[in-house]
Amino acid sequence: MSLEFNTLIPKDKFDFERVNELKKLDAEMIKPIIPQLFEWIQDINWPIAREIAQILIKCNEETLPHIREILLGDDYDWKYFCLAFVVEALPKEIKKELRTDLERLAFNPSQDEVLFEIDDEARNILNRIG
């Protein structure tokens, strides 16, 4: 079965039709569009954002490089939403792979990361993974 991946990417923040199609696919089929899906959680208030987060969660370790890229960036809302709605729900073993990134955010945050409560969210996640 040939699948045109760009047809799976939501076209707007109300594109529940594509979201529902994505829900039917396994993580391996979603892998090529993970970076584009992460863009949809830049604002968790968009109607499809929380459902996209749930789709990303099922991709487990495939999300790690994209999460790290977001956590190194300067979009502080996106960092917070990524932590609170994706990283928080990942399996413990996957979260452990992000320990260094989480420790940096929790214990050596920038002023903006403190302002956006990213340090608190990172500490909460670290506390849960032990």
LINKAKA-V126889 format. One record per pair of residues at least 12 apart in sequence whose C-alpha atoms are under 10 Angstrom apart, sorted by the first residue. I is the first residue (numbers start at 1). J is the second residue. D is the distance in whole Angstrom. If there is no record, write none. Layout:
# LINKAKA-V126889
i = (I & I)
j = (J & J)
d = (D & D)
This chain:
# LINKAKA-V126889
i = (3 & 5 & 5 & 5 & 5 & 5 & 6 & 6 & 6 & 8 & 8 & 8 & 8 & 8 & 8 & 8 & 9 & 9 & 9 & 9 & 9 & 9 & 9 & 9 & 10 & 10 & 10 & 10 & 10 & 10 & 12 & 12 & 12 & 12 & 13 & 13 & 13 & 13 & 13 & 13 & 13 & 14 & 14 & 14 & 14 & 15 & 15 & 16 & 16 & 16 & 16 & 18 & 19 & 19 & 19 & 19 & 19 & 19 & 20 & 20 & 20 & 22 & 22 & 22 & 23 & 23 & 23 & 23 & 23 & 23 & 24 & 25 & 26 & 26 & 26 & 27 & 27 & 27 & 27 & 27 & 27 & 27 & 28 & 28 & 28 & 29 & 30 & 30 & 30 & 30 & 30 & 31 & 31 & 31 & 31 & 32 & 34 & 34 & 34 & 34 & 34 & 34 & 34 & 35 & 35 & 35 & 35 & 35 & 35 & 36 & 37 & 37 & 37 & 37 & 37 & 38 & 38 & 38 & 38 & 38 & 38 & 38 & 38 & 38 & 38 & 38 & 39 & 39 & 39 & 40 & 40 & 40 & 41 & 41 & 41 & 41 & 41 & 41 & 41 & 41 & 41 & 42 & 42 & 42 & 42 & 42 & 42 & 42 & 42 & 42 & 43 & 43 & 43 & 43 & 43 & 44 & 44 & 44 & 44 & 44 & 44 & 44 & 45 & 49 & 49 & 50 & 50 & 50 & 51 & 52 & 52 & 53 & 53 & 53 & 53 & 53 & 53 & 53 & 54 & 54 & 54 & 54 & 55 & 56 & 56 & 56 & 56 & 56 & 57 & 57 & 57 & 57 & 57 & 57 & 57 & 58 & 58 & 58 & 58 & 59 & 60 & 60 & 60 & 60 & 60 & 60 & 60 & 60 & 61 & 61 & 61 & 61 & 61 & 61 & 62 & 63 & 63 & 63 & 63 & 64 & 64 & 64 & 64 & 64 & 65 & 66 & 67 & 67 & 67 & 67 & 67 & 67 & 67 & 68 & 68 & 68 & 68 & 70 & 70 & 71 & 71 & 71 & 71 & 71 & 71 & 72 & 72 & 74 & 74 & 75 & 75 & 76 & 76 & 76 & 76 & 76 & 76 & 76 & 77 & 77 & 77 & 77 & 78 & 79 & 79 & 79 & 79 & 79 & 80 & 80 & 80 & 80 & 80 & 80 & 80 & 80 & 81 & 81 & 82 & 83 & 83 & 83 & 83 & 83 & 83 & 84 & 84 & 84 & 84 & 84 & 87 & 87 & 87 & 87 & 88 & 88 & 88 & 88 & 88 & 88 & 88 & 89 & 91 & 92 & 92 & 92 & 92 & 92 & 93 & 94 & 95 & 95 & 95 & 95 & 96 & 96 & 96 & 96 & 98 & 99 & 99 & 99 & 99 & 99 & 100 & 101 & 102 & 102 & 102 & 102 & 102 & 102 & 102 & 102 & 103 & 103 & 103 & 103 & 103 & 104 & 104 & 104 & 105 & 105 & 105 & 105 & 105 & 105 & 105 & 106 & 106 & 106 & 106 & 106 & 106 & 106 & 106 & 106 & 107 & 107 & 107 & 107 & 109)
j = (29 & 29 & 30 & 31 & 32 & 33 & 32 & 33 & 36 & 20 & 21 & 22 & 30 & 33 & 36 & 37 & 21 & 22 & 30 & 33 & 34 & 36 & 37 & 40 & 22 & 36 & 37 & 40 & 48 & 52 & 40 & 46 & 47 & 48 & 40 & 43 & 45 & 46 & 47 & 48 & 49 & 46 & 47 & 48 & 49 & 47 & 48 & 47 & 48 & 51 & 52 & 48 & 37 & 48 & 49 & 51 & 52 & 55 & 51 & 52 & 55 & 51 & 52 & 55 & 51 & 52 & 54 & 55 & 56 & 58 & 55 & 55 & 55 & 58 & 59 & 55 & 56 & 57 & 58 & 59 & 60 & 62 & 58 & 59 & 62 & 59 & 55 & 56 & 58 & 59 & 62 & 56 & 59 & 62 & 63 & 62 & 52 & 55 & 56 & 59 & 62 & 63 & 66 & 56 & 63 & 65 & 66 & 67 & 69 & 66 & 49 & 52 & 53 & 55 & 56 & 52 & 53 & 55 & 56 & 63 & 66 & 67 & 70 & 78 & 82 & 86 & 52 & 70 & 78 & 52 & 53 & 78 & 53 & 56 & 77 & 78 & 79 & 81 & 82 & 85 & 86 & 70 & 75 & 76 & 77 & 78 & 79 & 80 & 81 & 82 & 77 & 78 & 80 & 81 & 82 & 77 & 78 & 80 & 81 & 82 & 84 & 85 & 81 & 81 & 85 & 81 & 85 & 86 & 85 & 85 & 86 & 81 & 82 & 84 & 85 & 86 & 87 & 89 & 85 & 86 & 89 & 90 & 86 & 85 & 86 & 87 & 89 & 90 & 85 & 86 & 87 & 88 & 89 & 90 & 91 & 86 & 89 & 90 & 91 & 90 & 86 & 87 & 89 & 90 & 91 & 93 & 94 & 95 & 90 & 91 & 93 & 94 & 95 & 97 & 94 & 86 & 87 & 90 & 94 & 87 & 94 & 95 & 97 & 98 & 98 & 82 & 79 & 82 & 83 & 86 & 87 & 98 & 101 & 82 & 98 & 101 & 102 & 82 & 83 & 83 & 101 & 102 & 104 & 105 & 118 & 101 & 105 & 112 & 113 & 112 & 113 & 112 & 113 & 114 & 115 & 116 & 117 & 118 & 113 & 116 & 117 & 118 & 118 & 113 & 116 & 117 & 118 & 121 & 113 & 116 & 117 & 118 & 119 & 120 & 121 & 122 & 118 & 121 & 118 & 102 & 118 & 121 & 122 & 124 & 125 & 118 & 121 & 122 & 124 & 125 & 102 & 121 & 122 & 125 & 121 & 122 & 124 & 125 & 126 & 128 & 129 & 125 & 129 & 125 & 126 & 128 & 129 & 130 & 129 & 129 & 125 & 126 & 128 & 129 & 125 & 126 & 129 & 130 & 126 & 122 & 125 & 126 & 129 & 130 & 126 & 122 & 118 & 119 & 121 & 122 & 123 & 124 & 125 & 126 & 119 & 122 & 123 & 125 & 126 & 119 & 122 & 123 & 117 & 118 & 119 & 120 & 121 & 122 & 123 & 118 & 119 & 120 & 121 & 122 & 123 & 124 & 125 & 126 & 119 & 120 & 122 & 123 & 122)
d = (9 & 9 & 8 & 10 & 7 & 7 & 9 & 8 & 9 & 10 & 7 & 7 & 9 & 8 & 10 & 10 & 10 & 9 & 10 & 7 & 9 & 7 & 7 & 10 & 9 & 9 & 8 & 8 & 9 & 9 & 9 & 9 & 10 & 9 & 8 & 10 & 10 & 6 & 6 & 6 & 8 & 8 & 6 & 6 & 9 & 9 & 7 & 9 & 7 & 9 & 10 & 10 & 10 & 7 & 10 & 7 & 7 & 8 & 9 & 10 & 10 & 10 & 9 & 7 & 9 & 9 & 9 & 6 & 10 & 10 & 10 & 9 & 9 & 8 & 8 & 8 & 8 & 9 & 6 & 5 & 8 & 8 & 10 & 8 & 9 & 10 & 9 & 9 & 10 & 8 & 10 & 9 & 7 & 7 & 8 & 10 & 10 & 9 & 7 & 8 & 8 & 7 & 8 & 10 & 8 & 9 & 6 & 9 & 10 & 10 & 9 & 7 & 8 & 9 & 7 & 8 & 8 & 10 & 8 & 9 & 8 & 8 & 9 & 9 & 8 & 10 & 10 & 10 & 9 & 7 & 8 & 10 & 7 & 10 & 9 & 7 & 10 & 7 & 7 & 9 & 9 & 10 & 8 & 9 & 7 & 5 & 8 & 9 & 7 & 8 & 7 & 7 & 10 & 7 & 10 & 9 & 8 & 10 & 6 & 9 & 10 & 8 & 10 & 10 & 9 & 10 & 7 & 9 & 10 & 10 & 9 & 9 & 8 & 10 & 6 & 6 & 9 & 9 & 8 & 7 & 8 & 10 & 9 & 10 & 7 & 10 & 10 & 9 & 9 & 6 & 8 & 9 & 7 & 6 & 9 & 10 & 9 & 8 & 9 & 9 & 10 & 9 & 10 & 6 & 7 & 10 & 7 & 9 & 9 & 9 & 9 & 6 & 9 & 9 & 10 & 9 & 9 & 10 & 9 & 9 & 8 & 9 & 8 & 8 & 10 & 10 & 8 & 7 & 8 & 9 & 8 & 9 & 10 & 10 & 8 & 7 & 10 & 8 & 10 & 9 & 8 & 9 & 10 & 8 & 10 & 9 & 10 & 9 & 9 & 10 & 10 & 7 & 7 & 10 & 9 & 6 & 9 & 8 & 9 & 7 & 10 & 9 & 10 & 9 & 9 & 10 & 7 & 10 & 9 & 7 & 7 & 5 & 9 & 10 & 7 & 9 & 9 & 10 & 10 & 9 & 8 & 7 & 7 & 10 & 8 & 9 & 7 & 9 & 10 & 9 & 10 & 10 & 9 & 8 & 9 & 9 & 9 & 6 & 10 & 9 & 10 & 10 & 9 & 9 & 10 & 8 & 6 & 9 & 8 & 10 & 8 & 8 & 10 & 7 & 10 & 8 & 7 & 9 & 9 & 9 & 9 & 7 & 9 & 10 & 10 & 9 & 9 & 8 & 9 & 5 & 7 & 10 & 8 & 7 & 9 & 7 & 7 & 10 & 8 & 9 & 9 & 10 & 10 & 7 & 5 & 9 & 9 & 6 & 8 & 7 & 4 & 7 & 8 & 5 & 5 & 9 & 9 & 8 & 7 & 9 & 9 & 8 & 10)
